[in-house]
Amino acid sequence: MSLLPILLHPDPRLKKQCVPVPSVDADTRRLAESMIETMYDAPGVGLAAPQVASDARIFVMDCTDSETDNNPLVLINPEITWVSEELNTYSEGCLSLPDLFEDVERPKQVRMSFLDIDGKHHEELFDDLWATCAQHELDHLNGVLFIDHLSRMKRSMMTKKMVKFKKELALT
């Protein structure tokens, strides 16, 4: 497979709603495998299709602690079917906003329905970091970034930092 370029905020493609994948075919599998490779290379624990300039409703994640025991999941057309009332707060970051982190509060557990890379239907309960990651990546598919969960002032500050960062990148 191949590494894919990751879009950086602000980019209008990160704010678009993704479209459902009509069927899991060879192109879908190739995209998922390239996304997994890109996520590990970045390195990150999750990556959504819009971050690599695709409008497909697909994301990948792997929140395992060990680099040797990878357990990547591919979630195609994911939907949340249940959320817990109990909340967790994690310091979230994003590959589209490198080196920027902020606390975000989300449900501690979520149940998601999705297709896997073979087109098989699954319903899985995610907890703690896995639940946060799944919600963060699903947000991407709906055109929402983690900074959209922050105050307007924090969001504005982070966006200004990213504009400056992108200008600096363009100069190098």
C-alpha angles and dihedrals in degrees: 000000000000140000113253126214112252117226116234126219127281095052122127091223089068090060098054126105111245123232124237117262105246094207137353104249138154092283091053091049091048091051091049093048092048090048091053091050091047092048093052092045094050086045108238142133096232142020130185126206096247089059087065094042097263123127094206119122095242137116137173129211143173119180097172116135097226128073090207098052100055116179106181117185124202114206116192120188091354122191131183109236098176140008130195122240089226113091135209130199120215131175098245128201132177136213087228090057102040119203094004118117135173137167114263125183117218138155111293092226134027133179114216133193116208148140119254128220090278093052093252118144118241137178113198137176115226123196136193113334092005090054092047092048093048091051092045092051093044088053088058090057088056095048094257124131124200089249088063086072091059133081116281090250094053091044091051092048092050092047091051090051090052093048089053091046092051091049090051091049090052090055094054 
